[in-house]
Amino acid sequence: MESIDDKIIKHVSRLGRGSIVFPSGFVSFGESKSVLKGLERLATKGTLIRVARGVYCYPKEDKVLGLGVVYPSYDEIAQSIAKRDKARIAPAGAYAMNVLGLTTQVPMNLVFLTDGSPRSIELFNGHKITFTVPKKLSFQHQIAQLITAALQEIGREYITEEHKQQLKTILSPIKEEQIKVDYVLMPAWIRTLLKELYEQIL
């Protein structure tokens, strides 16, 4: 008779390296306590890695450079949690700045807007992922939402020429008509800035 550990290993092997899994995905294998114990045992052995409480990964391995276990990215972890919860998410604040390349610094607290439940999750390395419910309606274009969140974090008076150049690089392949639908959701100064940038791109 197969043990819960063996069943979990078979399952994650089918999913492939880099897959992020949760205890709820193994409910058919046995009681929740037994599943949790099995996941803990496999994490102790190194077969799985625990990236947060109740969040595990069947890790990729870097054999080319010899770096060993490769942890999933913050975005992969957040997207997996969102998929499990059937929620939509979008980076906000300082993390939106990082995603857009407006800063190289990764914040300790990575904030995502969500239409799901608000919560905060502590990761393996001390960083946190926070899901927060936005006050405004959802943007139709993800880049428009990202840019708005990033610029609000930077602040109007701290926008540099380097920021503007990076924004033009991001916006150049996107027609203004696609972004324009979200102008109504942006603060006036951000809307004005994007219009100016589009004029410069043309």
Backbone torsions as a table, in degrees:
resi	resn	phi	psi	omega
1	MET	NA	131.3	-178.4
2	GLU	-69.2	138.5	175.1
3	SER	-80.1	163.7	177.2
4	ILE	-60.1	-39.7	178.9
5	ASP	-57.0	-45.7	-179.3
6	ASP	-64.6	-39.4	179.5
7	LYS	-64.5	-41.0	179.4
8	ILE	-64.4	-45.3	179.9
9	ILE	-59.8	-44.4	179.1
10	LYS	-59.9	-43.5	-177.2
11	HIS	-64.7	-49.3	-177.8
12	VAL	-69.5	-28.7	177.1
13	SER	-64.5	-38.4	177.3
14	ARG	-67.6	-36.8	179.4
15	LEU	-68.6	-33.2	177.0
16	GLY	100.4	161.2	179.7
17	ARG	-60.3	139.5	-179.9
18	GLY	93.6	-7.0	-179.2
19	SER	-69.1	139.0	177.0
20	ILE	-105.9	129.4	-175.0
21	VAL	-129.0	161.3	-178.9
22	PHE	-130.2	154.3	178.7
23	PRO	-53.7	-32.9	-178.9
24	SER	-63.5	-18.3	179.8
25	GLY	-80.6	-4.4	-176.9
26	PHE	-122.6	23.2	-175.9
27	VAL	-61.1	-26.1	-178.5
28	SER	-79.4	-7.3	-176.9
29	PHE	-87.6	-15.0	-178.0
30	GLY	157.1	-172.1	179.8
31	GLU	-65.5	152.3	-175.3
32	SER	-58.2	-38.0	179.0
33	LYS	-63.3	-41.5	-180.0
34	SER	-66.7	-38.4	178.0
35	VAL	-64.4	-45.4	179.5
36	LEU	-60.7	-42.7	178.7
37	LYS	-62.9	-41.7	179.7
38	GLY	-62.8	-43.5	178.4
39	LEU	-63.5	-40.2	178.6
40	GLU	-63.7	-42.1	179.9
41	ARG	-63.4	-43.8	-179.0
42	LEU	-68.1	-31.6	176.0
43	ALA	-70.1	-38.5	177.9
44	THR	-64.0	-38.8	178.7
45	LYS	-72.1	-22.6	-177.6
46	GLY	96.1	1.2	176.9
47	THR	-66.3	-41.6	174.0
48	LEU	-117.0	161.8	170.6
49	ILE	-120.9	143.3	179.6
50	ARG	-93.9	111.9	-177.2
51	VAL	-92.3	-19.7	176.0
52	ALA	-166.7	171.5	179.8
53	ARG	-61.5	119.6	179.8
54	GLY	76.1	14.0	179.4
55	VAL	-130.0	119.7	-176.9
56	TYR	-124.9	158.1	179.9
57	CYS	-134.4	138.7	170.9
58	TYR	-90.4	94.8	-162.9
59	PRO	-71.2	150.1	169.9
60	LYS	-76.7	157.3	178.4
61	GLU	-125.4	129.1	178.2
62	ASP	-88.8	100.6	-178.9
63	LYS	-95.5	-14.9	-178.9
64	VAL	-73.0	-52.2	-179.6
65	LEU	-94.1	-5.3	179.2
66	GLY	71.7	29.7	-178.4
67	LEU	-83.6	-9.4	178.1
68	GLY	77.8	-139.3	-175.7
69	VAL	-65.8	132.1	178.2
70	VAL	-108.5	117.7	179.8
71	TYR	-75.4	149.5	177.0
72	PRO	-66.9	155.8	178.6
73	SER	-72.3	162.4	178.0
74	TYR	-59.7	-39.9	-178.7
75	ASP	-65.5	-39.6	178.5
76	GLU	-62.6	-41.3	178.7
77	ILE	-63.8	-48.2	-178.6
78	ALA	-62.8	-43.2	-179.5
79	GLN	-64.7	-36.4	179.0
80	SER	-66.5	-41.4	177.6
81	ILE	-64.3	-42.2	179.4
82	ALA	-63.1	-41.4	179.5
83	LYS	-63.5	-43.0	178.2
84	ARG	-59.6	-41.8	-176.5
85	ASP	-87.0	1.9	-177.6
86	LYS	53.9	45.9	-178.7
87	ALA	-121.3	157.2	173.9
88	ARG	-99.7	144.6	179.2
89	ILE	-136.8	159.6	176.0
90	ALA	-151.2	133.9	178.2
91	PRO	-57.6	145.3	179.5
92	ALA	-135.9	169.1	174.0
93	GLY	56.8	-139.6	-175.9
94	ALA	-63.8	-29.3	179.1
95	TYR	-71.4	-33.4	175.2
96	ALA	-62.2	-39.6	176.4
97	MET	-59.5	-44.2	-179.5
98	ASN	-64.8	-43.6	-179.5
99	VAL	-61.6	-38.2	-178.7
100	LEU	-81.9	-6.1	-179.2
101	GLY	79.9	18.1	178.0
102	LEU	-82.4	-12.1	173.7
103	THR	-154.5	151.7	177.2
104	THR	-94.6	-8.5	-177.5
105	GLN	-77.8	132.3	175.2
106	VAL	-98.0	119.8	-178.1
107	PRO	-67.3	155.0	176.5
108	MET	-68.4	-32.2	178.9
109	ASN	-113.0	109.4	-178.0
110	LEU	-93.2	114.7	-173.7
111	VAL	-99.8	132.9	174.8
112	PHE	-123.9	136.5	170.4
113	LEU	-78.7	145.5	-179.0
114	THR	-146.7	154.0	171.0
115	ASP	-100.2	11.1	176.3
116	GLY	-99.4	-151.7	-178.0
117	SER	-83.1	136.3	176.0
118	PRO	-70.8	140.1	179.9
119	ARG	-167.9	167.9	176.7
120	SER	-131.6	133.4	-176.6
121	ILE	-124.3	126.1	178.9
122	GLU	-86.9	129.3	-177.6
123	LEU	-91.8	172.9	-175.8
124	PHE	-59.0	-27.0	-173.3
125	ASN	-107.5	14.5	178.7
126	GLY	93.7	-15.5	175.1
127	HIS	-70.4	161.7	177.1
128	LYS	-126.4	147.0	169.5
129	ILE	-111.1	122.5	179.7
130	THR	-115.2	127.4	174.6
131	PHE	-102.5	123.5	-177.9
132	THR	-128.2	146.5	-178.4
133	VAL	-86.8	122.7	-178.9
134	PRO	-70.3	150.8	178.2
135	LYS	-79.8	-28.3	-177.6
136	LYS	-95.2	166.3	176.6
137	LEU	-65.1	157.5	-179.7
138	SER	-67.1	140.8	174.0
139	PHE	-72.7	151.7	177.5
140	GLN	-83.6	-29.9	-178.6
141	HIS	-112.2	124.8	-175.1
142	GLN	-61.1	-39.0	-179.2
143	ILE	-64.9	-38.7	177.7
144	ALA	-61.1	-40.6	179.0
145	GLN	-67.6	-42.9	179.0
146	LEU	-62.1	-47.6	-178.8
147	ILE	-62.4	-43.4	179.9
148	THR	-61.5	-45.5	-179.5
149	ALA	-63.9	-41.9	-178.3
150	ALA	-66.9	-45.3	-178.5
151	LEU	-67.7	-34.9	176.1
152	GLN	-64.5	-34.8	178.7
153	GLU	-69.8	-41.9	-179.5
154	ILE	-67.4	-46.2	-177.0
155	GLY	97.8	138.2	-174.2
156	ARG	-52.3	-44.1	-173.6
157	GLU	-77.5	-8.4	-177.1
158	TYR	-109.0	10.2	177.0
159	ILE	-72.7	124.1	-178.2
160	THR	-103.2	170.4	176.0
161	GLU	-63.3	-33.9	178.2
162	GLU	-63.7	-41.7	176.8
163	HIS	-59.9	-44.8	-177.6
164	LYS	-64.0	-40.6	178.6
165	GLN	-62.9	-42.3	179.3
166	GLN	-65.4	-39.9	178.6
167	LEU	-64.5	-38.7	178.0
168	LYS	-64.0	-38.1	177.0
169	THR	-62.2	-40.8	-179.7
170	ILE	-69.6	-41.0	-174.1
171	LEU	-81.3	-24.8	-173.2
172	SER	-54.5	-38.1	178.8
173	PRO	-82.7	-2.5	-177.0
174	ILE	-109.4	126.7	178.8
175	LYS	-68.9	143.1	-178.3
176	GLU	-60.0	-31.5	179.8
177	GLU	-57.3	-32.9	-179.4
178	GLN	-71.4	-34.8	-179.1
179	ILE	-83.3	-31.7	-173.5
180	LYS	-55.8	-31.9	-178.3
181	VAL	-62.1	-21.5	-178.6
182	ASP	-101.2	0.8	-179.6
183	TYR	-55.3	-36.7	-176.3
184	VAL	-64.0	-22.9	-178.6
185	LEU	-89.6	-8.9	-175.9
186	MET	-92.9	149.5	169.3
187	PRO	-58.6	149.2	-174.6
188	ALA	-54.8	-40.3	-176.1
189	TRP	-68.4	-31.9	177.4
190	ILE	-72.7	-42.6	177.1
191	ARG	-58.0	-45.2	179.6
192	THR	-62.7	-43.9	-180.0
193	LEU	-60.9	-45.5	-178.7
194	LEU	-65.0	-39.0	177.1
195	LYS	-61.3	-43.0	178.6
196	GLU	-62.9	-41.3	179.8
197	LEU	-64.5	-40.6	178.7
198	TYR	-65.0	-35.7	176.9
199	GLU	-63.3	-38.7	-179.9
200	GLN	-71.2	-33.3	178.7
201	ILE	-66.2	-40.4	178.2
202	LEU	-69.3	NA	NA
